[in-house]
Amino acid sequence: MITSTFNYYVSHIDDIDGWLDKTTAIISNALMQHQSAVGLSGPICEIGVHRGKYFIALACGLCPNEKAIAIDLFENRQKNIDHCGLGERGVFDRNVEHFLYPPSITVISANSTKLDVHDISRHGAIRFFSVDGGHTEATTASDLHLAEQSIATGGIVALDDILNQDGTGVISGYVRYRQEGGSLRAFALVPNKLLLTDEGSAASYKNFMRTKFACFAGRRDMEFIGDIVDLYVTLPSSNSGWLSWIKAKIHGKIRQSSYLDGAPGFRLT
């Protein structure tokens, strides 16, 4: 489906206006590759695509004949309760045309809180669903319920701005979603996004990320609103900085191992 590779897109990602950490794009793409490897297929969907920055990153991970669904109010901003988005359909379409195969894209210009699962599931069970729409408590909770009902078993939901101090309605909405019986479980915090899946798939994704992104991991097993999550941090922007950072992480692990090896009653084998 895709006419440009993910690596090409990442090298031009700053050409698109929006808020997306490269680390998050790389991790999300790797998770989609992992889904394909274990036989999970299906569309991706994003609520709140803005100019398409994260949407395109996700769509680059699709296999041939898989679809990408974009949901946004675009210029219909009078329906945007918290005025958190400034999407422009023309700009989004141009970005999609540059990096993707437009016939594989379905655009729904609507308020996500007015949609139901049938509006999305008719395109197939979603394997990766990004929630980045309205940042109020009610909208966030509604979008999470919609995502939960729309994803396949083993599907991932990425909740944007979970710890953003300018969008506290997001974490309030996540808490409300959980209080209302939401079944998605968090397994990782990546830059600016919380990753969730069904309870039966969380451990598998957590183990995959620990192996795939061991050098980029922050703290493990952190408490987060009833779940245990791992933290993944932003990579340095320059190649030299990236390599230095990796070396520092490796040396830190070596020092930690040396310390433990010398501790009374503890020996590495």
C-alpha positions as CSV (number, residue, x, y, z in Angstrom):
1,M,0.0,0.0,0.0
2,I,2.7,2.5,1.0
3,T,4.8,4.2,-1.7
4,S,7.4,5.5,0.7
5,T,9.2,3.6,3.4
6,F,9.0,4.4,7.1
7,N,12.7,5.4,7.2
8,Y,12.1,7.9,4.4
9,Y,9.1,9.4,6.3
10,V,11.1,9.6,9.6
11,S,13.9,11.5,7.7
12,H,11.2,14.1,6.6
13,I,9.0,14.0,9.7
14,D,9.9,17.5,10.7
15,D,8.4,18.8,7.4
16,I,4.9,18.2,8.8
17,D,3.5,20.5,11.4
18,G,2.5,18.8,14.6
19,W,3.6,17.3,17.9
20,L,5.3,13.9,17.7
21,D,8.5,12.6,19.2
22,K,10.6,10.6,16.8
23,T,11.1,8.0,19.5
24,T,7.3,7.4,19.7
25,A,7.1,7.1,15.9
26,I,9.9,4.5,15.8
27,I,8.4,2.5,18.7
28,S,4.9,2.6,17.2
29,N,6.2,1.4,13.8
30,A,8.2,-1.5,15.5
31,L,5.0,-2.5,17.4
32,M,3.1,-2.7,14.1
33,Q,5.9,-4.8,12.5
34,H,5.6,-7.1,15.5
35,Q,1.9,-7.3,15.0
36,S,2.4,-8.3,11.4
37,A,5.0,-10.9,12.4
38,V,2.6,-12.6,14.8
39,G,-0.3,-12.6,12.3
40,L,-2.3,-9.6,13.5
41,S,-3.7,-7.6,10.6
42,G,-6.2,-4.9,10.1
43,P,-6.6,-1.1,9.7
44,I,-5.2,1.7,11.8
45,C,-7.3,4.5,13.0
46,E,-6.7,7.9,14.5
47,I,-9.0,10.4,16.1
48,G,-7.6,13.9,15.8
49,V,-5.1,13.6,12.9
50,H,-4.3,17.4,12.6
51,R,-1.9,17.5,9.7
52,G,-1.2,13.8,9.7
53,K,2.1,13.6,11.5
54,Y,1.4,10.5,13.6
55,F,-1.3,9.1,11.3
56,I,1.3,8.8,8.5
57,A,3.8,7.2,10.8
58,L,1.3,4.5,11.7
59,A,0.1,4.1,8.1
60,C,3.7,3.4,7.0
61,G,3.5,0.2,9.1
62,L,0.5,-1.2,7.2
63,C,0.7,-4.2,4.9
64,P,-0.7,-4.2,1.4
65,N,-4.5,-4.0,1.2
66,E,-4.8,-2.7,4.8
67,K,-6.6,0.5,5.4
68,A,-6.0,3.7,7.4
69,I,-8.9,5.6,8.9
70,A,-8.6,9.3,9.8
71,I,-11.2,11.0,12.0
72,D,-11.1,14.8,12.5
73,L,-13.4,17.8,12.6
74,F,-10.8,19.7,10.4
75,E,-12.2,23.2,9.6
76,N,-15.5,22.5,11.4
77,R,-14.0,24.1,14.6
78,Q,-17.2,25.4,16.1
79,K,-17.8,21.8,17.2
80,N,-14.3,21.6,18.8
81,I,-15.3,22.1,22.5
82,D,-11.8,22.7,23.9
83,H,-10.3,24.2,20.7
84,C,-7.3,21.8,20.9
85,G,-7.0,21.1,17.2
86,L,-6.3,23.2,14.1
87,G,-6.5,20.5,11.4
88,E,-6.8,21.6,7.8
89,R,-8.2,19.0,5.4
90,G,-6.3,20.4,2.4
91,V,-2.9,20.2,4.3
92,F,-3.7,16.8,5.6
93,D,-4.6,15.5,2.1
94,R,-1.4,16.9,0.6
95,N,0.8,15.3,3.3
96,V,-1.0,12.0,2.7
97,E,-0.5,12.2,-1.0
98,H,3.2,12.8,-0.6
99,F,3.9,9.9,1.7
100,L,1.0,7.4,1.3
101,Y,-1.3,5.8,-1.2
102,P,-4.4,7.9,-1.0
103,P,-7.0,5.3,-2.2
104,S,-6.1,3.3,1.0
105,I,-7.1,6.2,3.2
106,T,-10.6,6.7,4.5
107,V,-11.4,10.1,6.0
108,I,-14.3,10.7,8.4
109,S,-15.0,14.4,9.0
110,A,-17.0,14.1,12.2
111,N,-17.2,14.6,15.9
112,S,-15.8,11.4,17.3
113,T,-18.3,11.4,20.2
114,K,-21.1,11.2,17.7
115,L,-19.7,8.0,16.1
116,D,-20.4,4.4,17.2
117,V,-18.4,1.3,16.7
118,H,-20.2,0.4,13.5
119,D,-18.9,3.5,11.8
120,I,-15.4,2.1,12.3
121,S,-15.8,-1.7,12.5
122,R,-17.2,-1.8,9.0
123,H,-13.6,-1.2,7.8
124,G,-12.4,-4.1,9.9
125,A,-11.2,-4.6,13.5
126,I,-8.5,-2.0,14.2
127,R,-5.0,-3.1,15.1
128,F,-3.6,0.3,16.1
129,F,-5.9,3.1,17.3
130,S,-4.6,6.6,18.2
131,V,-6.7,8.7,20.4
132,D,-5.7,12.4,20.0
133,G,-9.0,14.2,19.7
134,G,-10.7,16.5,22.2
135,H,-8.8,16.9,25.5
136,T,-11.7,17.2,27.8
137,E,-12.6,14.5,30.4
138,A,-15.8,13.5,28.7
139,T,-14.4,13.4,25.1
140,T,-11.3,11.4,26.2
141,A,-13.4,8.8,28.0
142,S,-15.8,8.6,25.1
143,D,-13.0,8.1,22.6
144,L,-11.4,5.4,24.7
145,H,-14.6,3.5,24.9
146,L,-14.9,3.8,21.1
147,A,-11.4,2.6,20.6
148,E,-11.8,-0.4,23.0
149,Q,-14.9,-1.5,21.1
150,S,-13.2,-1.1,17.7
151,I,-9.9,-2.9,18.2
152,A,-9.0,-6.4,17.4
153,T,-7.8,-8.8,20.1
154,G,-4.1,-7.8,20.5
155,G,-4.8,-4.3,19.1
156,I,-3.1,-1.3,20.6
157,V,-4.5,2.0,21.7
158,A,-2.2,5.1,22.0
159,L,-3.6,7.8,24.2
160,D,-1.9,11.2,23.5
161,D,-1.0,13.9,26.0
162,I,-1.6,11.6,29.0
163,L,0.8,13.7,31.2
164,N,0.5,17.0,29.4
165,Q,-0.1,19.8,32.0
166,D,-1.9,21.8,29.3
167,G,-4.4,19.0,28.8
168,T,-5.3,17.7,32.2
169,G,-8.7,16.6,30.9
170,V,-6.9,13.6,29.2
171,I,-5.7,12.0,32.4
172,S,-9.1,12.8,34.0
173,G,-10.8,11.2,31.1
174,Y,-8.6,8.1,31.3
175,V,-9.5,7.7,35.0
176,R,-13.2,8.2,34.2
177,Y,-12.9,5.5,31.4
178,R,-11.4,3.1,34.0
179,Q,-14.1,3.9,36.5
180,E,-16.8,3.3,33.9
181,G,-15.5,-0.2,33.4
182,G,-13.0,0.3,30.6
183,S,-11.0,-3.0,30.0
184,L,-7.9,-1.7,28.2
185,R,-4.7,-2.0,30.2
186,A,-1.7,0.2,30.1
187,F,1.7,-1.4,29.4
188,A,4.1,1.4,28.4
189,L,4.6,5.1,28.6
190,V,6.4,6.5,25.5
191,P,7.1,10.2,24.9
192,N,3.7,11.9,25.2
193,K,1.6,8.8,24.8
194,L,0.2,5.9,27.0
195,L,0.1,2.6,25.2
196,L,-2.8,0.3,26.1
197,T,-4.1,-3.1,25.0
198,D,-6.4,-5.9,26.2
199,E,-5.4,-7.6,29.4
200,G,-4.3,-10.8,27.7
201,S,-1.9,-9.1,25.4
202,A,-0.2,-6.6,27.7
203,A,2.5,-8.9,29.0
204,S,3.5,-10.0,25.5
205,Y,3.9,-6.4,24.3
206,K,5.8,-5.4,27.4
207,N,8.3,-8.3,26.9
208,F,8.7,-7.4,23.2
209,M,9.5,-3.8,24.0
210,R,11.9,-4.7,26.8
211,T,13.8,-6.8,24.2
212,K,13.5,-4.5,21.2
213,F,14.2,-1.2,23.0
214,A,16.3,-2.3,26.0
215,C,18.9,0.5,25.5
216,F,16.1,3.2,25.3
217,A,14.2,2.1,28.4
218,G,13.7,4.3,31.4
219,R,12.2,2.9,34.6
220,R,10.4,-0.4,34.7
221,D,7.4,-1.6,36.6
222,M,6.0,1.8,37.5
223,E,2.5,2.1,39.0
224,F,0.0,3.9,36.8
225,I,-3.7,4.1,37.7
226,G,-4.1,0.4,38.5
227,D,-1.6,-0.9,36.0
228,I,2.2,-1.5,35.9
229,V,4.0,0.2,33.0
230,D,7.5,0.6,31.6
231,L,8.8,4.0,30.7
232,Y,10.6,4.7,27.4
233,V,12.5,8.0,27.0
234,T,13.2,10.5,24.2
235,L,16.3,9.7,22.1
236,P,18.9,12.5,21.6
237,S,18.3,14.3,18.3
238,S,21.9,14.0,16.9
239,N,23.5,10.7,15.8
240,S,26.6,11.5,17.9
241,G,24.4,12.2,20.9
242,W,22.4,9.0,20.3
243,L,25.6,6.9,20.2
244,S,27.0,8.6,23.3
245,W,23.7,8.0,25.1
246,I,23.7,4.3,24.2
247,K,27.3,3.9,25.4
248,A,26.4,5.6,28.7
249,K,23.5,3.2,29.1
250,I,25.6,0.2,28.4
251,H,28.4,1.3,30.7
252,G,25.8,1.9,33.4
253,K,24.5,-1.6,33.0
254,I,28.1,-2.9,33.2
255,R,28.8,-0.9,36.4
256,Q,25.5,-2.2,37.9
257,S,26.4,-5.8,37.1
258,S,29.9,-5.3,38.5
259,Y,28.5,-3.9,41.7
260,L,26.1,-6.8,42.1
261,D,28.8,-9.4,41.3
262,G,30.8,-8.1,44.1
263,A,28.0,-8.0,46.6
264,P,28.1,-10.5,49.5
265,G,26.1,-13.6,48.6
266,F,25.6,-12.6,44.9
267,R,27.6,-13.8,41.9
268,L,26.8,-13.5,38.2
269,T,26.9,-16.7,36.3
